Amino acid sequence: MTTRLAVLYGGQSGEHDVSCRSAASILAHLDRERYQVTEVLIDRDGGWHVGGRPTPLPAALRVLRAQDVVFPALHGPYGEDGTVSSLLEWLGVPYVGNGVFASAAGMDKGVTKRLLAADGLRVSPGVTLRPGEALSAEDQRRLELPVFVKPARAGSSLGVFRVDDWAGVPAALEQARQVDPKVLVEQGARGREIDVAVLQHPDGRVQAGPPLEIRVTGAGFFDYDAKYDGGAIFQIPAPLDAATTEVLQDRAIRAFQALDCRGLLRVDFFLPTEGSTEPIVNEVNTFPGFTAASQFPQIWQQAGIGFAALIDILIAGALADRDHGHHSGLPRPQRAVDHLV
């Protein structure tokens, strides 16, 4: 018996193209003997297309409601931020990935930092500026240069600027606010960039994969171009001692739990090279990139879980929620924790 599966992608965010690439990889790796697949695209203007044809919204929603499970391969606002999760909750259809709360909290970098810090995880000092607010002299005294100016609710490093002189902050704020009027100014963390992928299995077991180290080629940082135009090298597993690996995996799973995540999460760390060695959580991603070249699938490939098997695990988890009578937005009970080196 085949499973009726809709892959939902595109969207109105600046990450539309990234979402289309993720969806293309997912569609290419789905076992068509196991899944009866329907493609649902949201275009840049908010129009819906089912199977390549423009479709009125009520008809598109009926298609989604008729599925056994939906795989939302959406990045950024109007998708990864909990809006589509809430729509699927309303439709009553199981879906892959995080629920409304984790998606919304994980999308807002300032909210994420506060939740993680409240749970005892280390984050970089920073300040959230709402529309019309400027960086105060007190904030400048508290923060050290360089700082990074980031839209609070965007991904793929869109609108992120490194500032090495306080005089450059106003211009960076103006540019970042073109992406989101709410902006985070964050003290730049010094250290190695390490990503850890977290995967929840259908039985509730939570697994942390082998850490990945990002090495950016050139003089820049891991921005949009570095992410998608080959400007970075990933080393998996990162060259770390066993104790450091275990700490990073533990902190990643703690972040997963602190945000009430379900299914998957990627946690991006800075590992200090001097002073306190406690990892700094830089950001989280509740639906990380899903191209074959993205960090999340590559980490699990290194751990022995290929792309097709990874998709199967996530879909089976969504179906397990349905079969066990869990409300689709609530995380499954976490029965055990695994660390993979």
C-alpha atoms as a printed R data frame, in Angstrom:
    type eleno elety resid chain resno      x      y       z
1   ATOM     1    CA   MET     A     1  0.000  0.000   0.000
2   ATOM     2    CA   THR     A     2  1.432  3.349  -1.034
3   ATOM     3    CA   THR     A     3  1.454  6.429   1.182
4   ATOM     4    CA   ARG     A     4 -0.140  9.559  -0.242
5   ATOM     5    CA   LEU     A     5  2.504 12.251   0.197
6   ATOM     6    CA   ALA     A     6  2.486 15.917  -0.788
7   ATOM     7    CA   VAL     A     7  5.767 17.807  -1.017
8   ATOM     8    CA   LEU     A     8  5.019 21.465  -0.320
9   ATOM     9    CA   TYR     A     9  7.654 23.977  -1.401
10  ATOM    10    CA   GLY     A    10  8.489 27.412  -2.805
11  ATOM    11    CA   GLY     A    11  6.879 30.151  -0.749
12  ATOM    12    CA   GLN     A    12  7.031 33.940  -0.659
13  ATOM    13    CA   SER     A    13 10.240 34.360   1.344
14  ATOM    14    CA   GLY     A    14 13.659 35.334   0.049
15  ATOM    15    CA   GLU     A    15 14.536 31.640   0.305
16  ATOM    16    CA   HIS     A    16 12.125 30.572  -2.446
17  ATOM    17    CA   ASP     A    17 14.954 29.279  -4.645
18  ATOM    18    CA   VAL     A    18 16.558 27.394  -1.756
19  ATOM    19    CA   SER     A    19 13.212 25.742  -0.995
20  ATOM    20    CA   CYS     A    20 12.854 24.670  -4.627
21  ATOM    21    CA   ARG     A    21 16.326 23.119  -4.520
22  ATOM    22    CA   SER     A    22 15.524 21.263  -1.287
23  ATOM    23    CA   ALA     A    23 12.257 19.981  -2.750
24  ATOM    24    CA   ALA     A    24 13.985 18.845  -5.946
25  ATOM    25    CA   SER     A    25 16.402 16.728  -3.891
26  ATOM    26    CA   ILE     A    26 13.585 15.272  -1.783
27  ATOM    27    CA   LEU     A    27 11.500 14.452  -4.872
28  ATOM    28    CA   ALA     A    28 14.502 12.841  -6.567
29  ATOM    29    CA   HIS     A    29 15.110 10.508  -3.611
30  ATOM    30    CA   LEU     A    30 11.529  9.426  -2.829
31  ATOM    31    CA   ASP     A    31 10.737  5.773  -3.476
32  ATOM    32    CA   ARG     A    32  7.814  6.025  -5.926
33  ATOM    33    CA   GLU     A    33  6.757  2.472  -5.102
34  ATOM    34    CA   ARG     A    34  6.242  3.503  -1.467
35  ATOM    35    CA   TYR     A    35  4.842  6.992  -2.011
36  ATOM    36    CA   GLN     A    36  2.139  8.405  -4.245
37  ATOM    37    CA   VAL     A    37  3.620 11.876  -4.635
38  ATOM    38    CA   THR     A    38  1.852 15.169  -5.273
39  ATOM    39    CA   GLU     A    39  3.886 18.335  -5.796
40  ATOM    40    CA   VAL     A    40  2.414 21.516  -4.328
41  ATOM    41    CA   LEU     A    41  4.220 24.764  -5.161
42  ATOM    42    CA   ILE     A    42  3.556 28.163  -3.598
43  ATOM    43    CA   ASP     A    43  4.869 30.770  -6.013
44  ATOM    44    CA   ARG     A    44  6.569 34.039  -5.081
45  ATOM    45    CA   ASP     A    45  3.252 35.909  -5.245
46  ATOM    46    CA   GLY     A    46  1.406 33.438  -3.013
47  ATOM    47    CA   GLY     A    47 -0.310 31.535  -5.809
48  ATOM    48    CA   TRP     A    48 -0.756 27.777  -5.420
49  ATOM    49    CA   HIS     A    49  0.112 25.157  -8.041
50  ATOM    50    CA   VAL     A    50 -0.739 21.454  -7.728
51  ATOM    51    CA   GLY     A    51  1.050 19.070 -10.055
52  ATOM    52    CA   GLY     A    52  2.393 22.018 -12.039
53  ATOM    53    CA   ARG     A    53 -1.008 23.632 -12.623
54  ATOM    54    CA   PRO     A    54 -2.301 26.875 -11.077
55  ATOM    55    CA   THR     A    55 -4.879 25.884  -8.474
56  ATOM    56    CA   PRO     A    56 -7.345 27.985  -6.462
57  ATOM    57    CA   LEU     A    57 -6.504 27.966  -2.768
58  ATOM    58    CA   PRO     A    58 -9.645 26.042  -1.640
59  ATOM    59    CA   ALA     A    59 -8.873 23.276  -4.128
60  ATOM    60    CA   ALA     A    60 -5.202 23.179  -3.088
61  ATOM    61    CA   LEU     A    61 -6.208 22.854   0.560
62  ATOM    62    CA   ARG     A    62 -8.528 19.964  -0.321
63  ATOM    63    CA   VAL     A    63 -5.572 18.242  -1.989
64  ATOM    64    CA   LEU     A    64 -3.443 18.680   1.138
65  ATOM    65    CA   ARG     A    65 -6.234 17.437   3.398
66  ATOM    66    CA   ALA     A    66 -6.546 14.272   1.289
67  ATOM    67    CA   GLN     A    67 -2.898 13.280   1.905
68  ATOM    68    CA   ASP     A    68 -1.629 10.732   4.405
69  ATOM    69    CA   VAL     A    69  1.267 13.080   5.165
70  ATOM    70    CA   VAL     A    70  2.710 16.394   3.955
71  ATOM    71    CA   PHE     A    71  6.432 17.160   3.669
72  ATOM    72    CA   PRO     A    72  6.797 20.960   3.977
73  ATOM    73    CA   ALA     A    73 10.132 21.750   2.324
74  ATOM    74    CA   LEU     A    74  9.818 25.464   3.045
75  ATOM    75    CA   HIS     A    75 12.505 27.829   4.285
76  ATOM    76    CA   GLY     A    76 12.121 31.226   5.880
77  ATOM    77    CA   PRO     A    77  9.061 33.389   6.597
78  ATOM    78    CA   TYR     A    78  5.630 32.231   5.414
79  ATOM    79    CA   GLY     A    79  6.716 28.637   5.763
80  ATOM    80    CA   GLU     A    80  9.389 27.672   8.264
81  ATOM    81    CA   ASP     A    81  8.087 30.182  10.819
82  ATOM    82    CA   GLY     A    82  5.060 28.157  11.932
83  ATOM    83    CA   THR     A    83  2.540 29.628   9.497
84  ATOM    84    CA   VAL     A    84  2.326 26.517   7.331
85  ATOM    85    CA   SER     A    85  2.526 24.244  10.391
86  ATOM    86    CA   SER     A    86 -0.574 25.983  11.748
87  ATOM    87    CA   LEU     A    87 -2.333 25.593   8.397
88  ATOM    88    CA   LEU     A    88 -1.610 21.853   8.360
89  ATOM    89    CA   GLU     A    89 -2.757 21.589  11.986
90  ATOM    90    CA   TRP     A    90 -6.016 23.242  10.975
91  ATOM    91    CA   LEU     A    91 -6.399 20.816   8.064
92  ATOM    92    CA   GLY     A    92 -5.720 17.898  10.416
93  ATOM    93    CA   VAL     A    93 -3.095 16.308   8.175
94  ATOM    94    CA   PRO     A    94  0.154 14.824   9.573
95  ATOM    95    CA   TYR     A    95  3.296 16.604   8.447
96  ATOM    96    CA   VAL     A    96  7.042 16.194   8.636
97  ATOM    97    CA   GLY     A    97  9.036 18.345  11.008
98  ATOM    98    CA   ASN     A    98  8.501 20.859  13.731
99  ATOM    99    CA   GLY     A    99  5.209 22.109  15.107
100 ATOM   100    CA   VAL     A   100  3.912 25.657  15.393
101 ATOM   101    CA   PHE     A   101  5.737 26.710  18.569
102 ATOM   102    CA   ALA     A   102  9.177 25.306  17.727
103 ATOM   103    CA   SER     A   103  8.973 26.684  14.189
104 ATOM   104    CA   ALA     A   104  7.957 30.168  15.299
105 ATOM   105    CA   ALA     A   105 10.433 30.315  18.184
106 ATOM   106    CA   GLY     A   106 13.262 28.894  16.083
107 ATOM   107    CA   MET     A   107 12.650 31.417  13.304
108 ATOM   108    CA   ASP     A   108 13.100 34.433  15.591
109 ATOM   109    CA   LYS     A   109 16.774 34.621  16.519
110 ATOM   110    CA   GLY     A   110 16.169 36.868  19.536
111 ATOM   111    CA   VAL     A   111 13.468 34.607  20.956
112 ATOM   112    CA   THR     A   112 15.633 31.545  20.309
113 ATOM   113    CA   LYS     A   113 18.540 33.065  22.241
114 ATOM   114    CA   ARG     A   114 16.344 33.875  25.233
115 ATOM   115    CA   LEU     A   115 14.829 30.394  25.362
116 ATOM   116    CA   LEU     A   116 18.199 28.665  25.052
117 ATOM   117    CA   ALA     A   117 19.845 30.943  27.615
118 ATOM   118    CA   ALA     A   118 16.980 30.259  30.039
119 ATOM   119    CA   ASP     A   119 17.779 26.558  29.650
120 ATOM   120    CA   GLY     A   120 21.424 27.152  30.574
121 ATOM   121    CA   LEU     A   121 22.925 27.082  27.080
122 ATOM   122    CA   ARG     A   122 25.606 29.597  26.162
123 ATOM   123    CA   VAL     A   123 24.742 32.236  23.553
124 ATOM   124    CA   SER     A   124 26.574 35.327  22.320
125 ATOM   125    CA   PRO     A   125 25.703 38.679  23.913
126 ATOM   126    CA   GLY     A   126 23.319 40.677  21.763
127 ATOM   127    CA   VAL     A   127 20.399 43.074  21.625
128 ATOM   128    CA   THR     A   128 17.135 42.958  19.679
129 ATOM   129    CA   LEU     A   129 16.143 46.231  18.007
130 ATOM   130    CA   ARG     A   130 12.575 46.783  16.926
131 ATOM   131    CA   PRO     A   131 11.513 49.218  14.191
132 ATOM   132    CA   GLY     A   132 12.828 52.711  14.908
133 ATOM   133    CA   GLU     A   133 15.221 51.616  17.654
134 ATOM   134    CA   ALA     A   134 18.955 52.288  17.424
135 ATOM   135    CA   LEU     A   135 21.946 50.780  19.167
136 ATOM   136    CA   SER     A   136 22.484 52.684  22.412
137 ATOM   137    CA   ALA     A   137 25.793 53.796  23.877
138 ATOM   138    CA   GLU     A   138 25.200 51.342  26.720
139 ATOM   139    CA   ASP     A   139 24.802 48.495  24.219
140 ATOM   140    CA   GLN     A   140 28.040 49.521  22.530
141 ATOM   141    CA   ARG     A   141 29.863 49.410  25.864
142 ATOM   142    CA   ARG     A   142 28.441 45.959  26.579
143 ATOM   143    CA   LEU     A   143 29.189 44.447  23.181
144 ATOM   144    CA   GLU     A   144 32.602 43.999  21.617
145 ATOM   145    CA   LEU     A   145 33.483 44.548  17.983
146 ATOM   146    CA   PRO     A   146 33.031 42.992  15.553
147 ATOM   147    CA   VAL     A   147 29.250 42.658  15.722
148 ATOM   148    CA   PHE     A   148 26.905 40.968  13.306
149 ATOM   149    CA   VAL     A   149 23.684 42.691  12.311
150 ATOM   150    CA   LYS     A   150 21.015 40.127  11.408
151 ATOM   151    CA   PRO     A   151 17.348 40.213  10.463
152 ATOM   152    CA   ALA     A   152 15.634 38.536  13.424
153 ATOM   153    CA   ARG     A   153 13.368 36.359  11.267
154 ATOM   154    CA   ALA     A   154 15.206 35.258   8.145
155 ATOM   155    CA   GLY     A   155 17.447 32.393   7.150
156 ATOM   156    CA   SER     A   156 20.247 31.503   4.748
157 ATOM   157    CA   SER     A   157 22.225 34.470   6.138
158 ATOM   158    CA   LEU     A   158 20.076 36.857   4.078
159 ATOM   159    CA   GLY     A   159 20.650 40.456   5.161
160 ATOM   160    CA   VAL     A   160 23.469 39.578   7.578
161 ATOM   161    CA   PHE     A   161 26.327 42.069   7.850
162 ATOM   162    CA   ARG     A   162 29.585 42.058   9.780
163 ATOM   163    CA   VAL     A   163 30.425 45.458  11.279
164 ATOM   164    CA   ASP     A   164 33.965 46.254  12.466
165 ATOM   165    CA   ASP     A   165 33.349 49.911  13.388
166 ATOM   166    CA   TRP     A   166 30.423 51.327  15.362
167 ATOM   167    CA   ALA     A   167 29.985 53.982  12.685
168 ATOM   168    CA   GLY     A   168 28.915 51.238  10.278
169 ATOM   169    CA   VAL     A   169 25.990 50.038  12.402
170 ATOM   170    CA   PRO     A   170 23.281 52.445  11.118
171 ATOM   171    CA   ALA     A   171 23.856 51.468   7.479
172 ATOM   172    CA   ALA     A   172 23.882 47.764   8.387
173 ATOM   173    CA   LEU     A   173 20.630 48.201  10.329
174 ATOM   174    CA   GLU     A   174 19.013 49.903   7.357
175 ATOM   175    CA   GLN     A   175 20.002 47.076   5.015
176 ATOM   176    CA   ALA     A   176 19.015 44.304   7.446
177 ATOM   177    CA   ARG     A   177 15.616 45.938   7.957
178 ATOM   178    CA   GLN     A   178 14.907 45.534   4.270
179 ATOM   179    CA   VAL     A   179 14.614 41.825   5.103
180 ATOM   180    CA   ASP     A   180 12.949 42.160   8.537
181 ATOM   181    CA   PRO     A   181 12.160 45.325  10.538
182 ATOM   182    CA   LYS     A   182 13.142 43.475  13.725
183 ATOM   183    CA   VAL     A   183 16.937 43.134  13.896
184 ATOM   184    CA   LEU     A   184 19.441 41.388  16.149
185 ATOM   185    CA   VAL     A   185 22.841 42.963  16.827
186 ATOM   186    CA   GLU     A   186 25.091 40.238  18.145
187 ATOM   187    CA   GLN     A   187 28.652 40.199  19.398
188 ATOM   188    CA   GLY     A   188 30.801 38.237  16.996
189 ATOM   189    CA   ALA     A   189 31.904 34.928  18.474
190 ATOM   190    CA   ARG     A   190 35.449 33.819  17.900
191 ATOM   191    CA   GLY     A   191 36.056 30.153  17.293
192 ATOM   192    CA   ARG     A   192 35.532 27.234  14.996
193 ATOM   193    CA   GLU     A   193 32.158 26.930  13.250
194 ATOM   194    CA   ILE     A   194 30.598 23.561  14.067
195 ATOM   195    CA   ASP     A   195 27.143 22.261  13.081
196 ATOM   196    CA   VAL     A   196 25.358 19.354  14.754
197 ATOM   197    CA   ALA     A   197 22.289 17.681  13.244
198 ATOM   198    CA   VAL     A   198 19.571 16.232  15.486
199 ATOM   199    CA   LEU     A   199 17.169 13.575  14.225
200 ATOM   200    CA   GLN     A   200 14.157 12.080  15.993
201 ATOM   201    CA   HIS     A   201 13.216  8.536  15.015
202 ATOM   202    CA   PRO     A   202  9.634  7.258  14.794
203 ATOM   203    CA   ASP     A   203  9.985  5.519  18.180
204 ATOM   204    CA   GLY     A   204 10.881  8.844  19.833
205 ATOM   205    CA   ARG     A   205 14.631  8.184  20.039
206 ATOM   206    CA   VAL     A   206 16.642 11.382  19.548
207 ATOM   207    CA   GLN     A   207 20.012 11.107  17.809
208 ATOM   208    CA   ALA     A   208 22.799 13.640  17.369
209 ATOM   209    CA   GLY     A   209 24.998 13.153  14.334
210 ATOM   210    CA   PRO     A   210 28.754 13.593  13.936
211 ATOM   211    CA   PRO     A   211 29.744 17.277  14.169
212 ATOM   212    CA   LEU     A   212 30.486 19.093  10.921
213 ATOM   213    CA   GLU     A   213 33.109 21.841  10.714
214 ATOM   214    CA   ILE     A   214 32.668 24.701   8.258
215 ATOM   215    CA   ARG     A   215 35.776 26.142   6.680
216 ATOM   216    CA   VAL     A   216 34.996 29.235   4.627
217 ATOM   217    CA   THR     A   217 37.282 29.731   1.634
218 ATOM   218    CA   GLY     A   218 38.462 33.319   1.269
219 ATOM   219    CA   ALA     A   219 38.212 36.135   3.781
220 ATOM   220    CA   GLY     A   220 34.462 36.294   4.279
221 ATOM   221    CA   PHE     A   221 32.055 34.573   6.656
222 ATOM   222    CA   PHE     A   222 29.486 31.831   6.042
223 ATOM   223    CA   ASP     A   223 26.997 34.063   4.218
224 ATOM   224    CA   TYR     A   224 24.433 33.286   1.499
225 ATOM   225    CA   ASP     A   225 27.051 33.089  -1.279
226 ATOM   226    CA   ALA     A   226 29.335 30.836   0.757
227 ATOM   227    CA   LYS     A   227 26.381 28.549   1.551
228 ATOM   228    CA   TYR     A   228 25.088 28.121  -1.974
229 ATOM   229    CA   ASP     A   229 27.921 28.990  -4.360
230 ATOM   230    CA   GLY     A   230 30.613 26.644  -3.096
231 ATOM   231    CA   GLY     A   231 32.428 29.125  -0.864
232 ATOM   232    CA   ALA     A   232 32.779 26.701   2.041
233 ATOM   233    CA   ILE     A   233 34.233 23.288   2.775
234 ATOM   234    CA   PHE     A   234 32.518 20.876   5.171
235 ATOM   235    CA   GLN     A   235 34.603 18.434   7.185
236 ATOM   236    CA   ILE     A   236 32.631 15.501   8.636
237 ATOM   237    CA   PRO     A   237 33.356 14.401  11.235
238 ATOM   238    CA   ALA     A   238 35.023 17.550  12.512
239 ATOM   239    CA   PRO     A   239 38.529 16.899  13.878
240 ATOM   240    CA   LEU     A   240 37.601 16.987  17.569
241 ATOM   241    CA   ASP     A   241 38.432 14.882  20.590
242 ATOM   242    CA   ALA     A   242 35.745 12.528  21.866
243 ATOM   243    CA   ALA     A   243 34.927 14.639  24.919
244 ATOM   244    CA   THR     A   244 34.344 17.810  22.872
245 ATOM   245    CA   THR     A   245 32.220 15.885  20.381
246 ATOM   246    CA   GLU     A   246 30.062 14.551  23.202
247 ATOM   247    CA   VAL     A   247 29.587 18.032  24.685
248 ATOM   248    CA   LEU     A   248 28.507 19.475  21.324
249 ATOM   249    CA   GLN     A   249 26.040 16.641  20.762
250 ATOM   250    CA   ASP     A   250 24.658 17.033  24.266
251 ATOM   251    CA   ARG     A   251 24.132 20.785  23.776
252 ATOM   252    CA   ALA     A   252 22.443 20.200  20.422
253 ATOM   253    CA   ILE     A   253 19.963 17.778  21.958
254 ATOM   254    CA   ARG     A   254 19.364 20.187  24.850
255 ATOM   255    CA   ALA     A   255 18.520 22.882  22.290
256 ATOM   256    CA   PHE     A   256 16.139 20.443  20.555
257 ATOM   257    CA   GLN     A   257 14.400 19.820  23.874
258 ATOM   258    CA   ALA     A   258 14.393 23.473  24.986
259 ATOM   259    CA   LEU     A   259 12.510 24.484  21.848
260 ATOM   260    CA   ASP     A   260 10.096 21.510  22.012
261 ATOM   261    CA   CYS     A   261 11.298 20.330  18.626
262 ATOM   262    CA   ARG     A   262  9.989 17.383  16.707
263 ATOM   263    CA   GLY     A   263 11.628 15.408  13.926
264 ATOM   264    CA   LEU     A   264 14.732 17.415  13.151
265 ATOM   265    CA   LEU     A   265 16.916 20.382  14.013
266 ATOM   266    CA   ARG     A   266 20.314 21.711  13.014
267 ATOM   267    CA   VAL     A   267 22.236 23.575  15.701
268 ATOM   268    CA   ASP     A   268 25.085 25.860  14.655
269 ATOM   269    CA   PHE     A   269 27.836 26.446  17.199
270 ATOM   270    CA   PHE     A   270 30.980 28.438  17.667
271 ATOM   271    CA   LEU     A   271 33.603 26.423  19.523
272 ATOM   272    CA   PRO     A   272 35.888 28.916  21.308
273 ATOM   273    CA   THR     A   273 39.604 28.463  20.788
274 ATOM   274    CA   GLU     A   274 40.520 30.441  23.923
275 ATOM   275    CA   GLY     A   275 38.948 31.178  27.287
276 ATOM   276    CA   SER     A   276 35.887 29.113  28.225
277 ATOM   277    CA   THR     A   277 35.523 26.068  26.011
278 ATOM   278    CA   GLU     A   278 31.742 25.878  26.498
279 ATOM   279    CA   PRO     A   279 30.222 25.886  22.972
280 ATOM   280    CA   ILE     A   280 28.266 28.993  21.953
281 ATOM   281    CA   VAL     A   281 24.958 28.323  20.203
282 ATOM   282    CA   ASN     A   282 24.930 30.675  17.238
283 ATOM   283    CA   GLU     A   283 21.646 29.767  15.554
284 ATOM   284    CA   VAL     A   284 19.201 26.916  15.092
285 ATOM   285    CA   ASN     A   285 17.423 25.820  11.941
286 ATOM   286    CA   THR     A   286 14.090 24.022  12.331
287 ATOM   287    CA   PHE     A   287 14.050 23.017   8.663
288 ATOM   288    CA   PRO     A   288 17.643 23.045   7.431
289 ATOM   289    CA   GLY     A   289 18.651 22.931   3.791
290 ATOM   290    CA   PHE     A   290 17.784 19.621   2.162
291 ATOM   291    CA   THR     A   291 19.808 19.558  -1.017
292 ATOM   292    CA   ALA     A   292 22.293 16.732  -1.420
293 ATOM   293    CA   ALA     A   293 25.034 19.329  -0.756
294 ATOM   294    CA   SER     A   294 23.425 20.701   2.447
295 ATOM   295    CA   GLN     A   295 24.910 20.124   5.879
296 ATOM   296    CA   PHE     A   296 22.015 18.158   7.402
297 ATOM   297    CA   PRO     A   297 21.828 15.340   4.795
298 ATOM   298    CA   GLN     A   298 25.633 15.205   4.549
299 ATOM   299    CA   ILE     A   299 25.965 14.709   8.305
300 ATOM   300    CA   TRP     A   300 23.534 11.795   8.273
301 ATOM   301    CA   GLN     A   301 25.159 10.336   5.169
302 ATOM   302    CA   GLN     A   302 28.420 10.232   7.151
303 ATOM   303    CA   ALA     A   303 26.533  8.530  10.004
304 ATOM   304    CA   GLY     A   304 25.315  5.807   7.661
305 ATOM   305    CA   ILE     A   305 21.815  7.171   6.943
306 ATOM   306    CA   GLY     A   306 21.515  7.945   3.240
307 ATOM   307    CA   PHE     A   307 19.279 10.655   1.782
308 ATOM   308    CA   ALA     A   308 16.396  8.317   0.903
309 ATOM   309    CA   ALA     A   309 16.532  6.622   4.321
310 ATOM   310    CA   LEU     A   310 16.589 10.033   6.047
311 ATOM   311    CA   ILE     A   311 13.414 11.059   4.227
312 ATOM   312    CA   ASP     A   312 11.782  7.743   5.132
313 ATOM   313    CA   ILE     A   313 12.595  8.251   8.833
314 ATOM   314    CA   LEU     A   314 11.056 11.730   8.867
315 ATOM   315    CA   ILE     A   315  7.910 10.614   7.038
316 ATOM   316    CA   ALA     A   316  7.538  7.566   9.285
317 ATOM   317    CA   GLY     A   317  7.815  9.853  12.312
318 ATOM   318    CA   ALA     A   318  4.956 12.021  11.076
319 ATOM   319    CA   LEU     A   319  2.842  8.925  10.441
320 ATOM   320    CA   ALA     A   320  3.727  7.540  13.884
321 ATOM   321    CA   ASP     A   321  2.204 10.637  15.453
322 ATOM   322    CA   ARG     A   322 -1.018  9.943  13.586
323 ATOM   323    CA   ASP     A   323 -1.038  6.230  14.416
324 ATOM   324    CA   HIS     A   324 -0.293  6.808  18.110
325 ATOM   325    CA   GLY     A   325 -3.012  9.420  18.434
326 ATOM   326    CA   HIS     A   326 -0.667 12.323  19.210
327 ATOM   327    CA   HIS     A   327 -1.809 15.783  18.215
328 ATOM   328    CA   SER     A   328  0.294 16.468  15.140
329 ATOM   329    CA   GLY     A   329  1.888 19.604  16.552
330 ATOM   330    CA   LEU     A   330  3.215 18.052  19.738
331 ATOM   331    CA   PRO     A   331  6.640 16.441  19.985
332 ATOM   332    CA   ARG     A   332  6.785 12.689  20.378
333 ATOM   333    CA   PRO     A   333  7.982 11.404  23.757
334 ATOM   334    CA   GLN     A   334 11.777 11.313  23.757
335 ATOM   335    CA   ARG     A   335 12.704  7.832  24.863
336 ATOM   336    CA   ALA     A   336 16.447  7.813  24.509
337 ATOM   337    CA   VAL     A   337 19.396  9.846  23.301
338 ATOM   338    CA   ASP     A   338 22.094  8.654  20.930
339 ATOM   339    CA   HIS     A   339 25.379 10.350  20.099
340 ATOM   340    CA   LEU     A   340 27.116  9.375  16.868
341 ATOM   341    CA   VAL     A   341 30.789 10.080  16.326
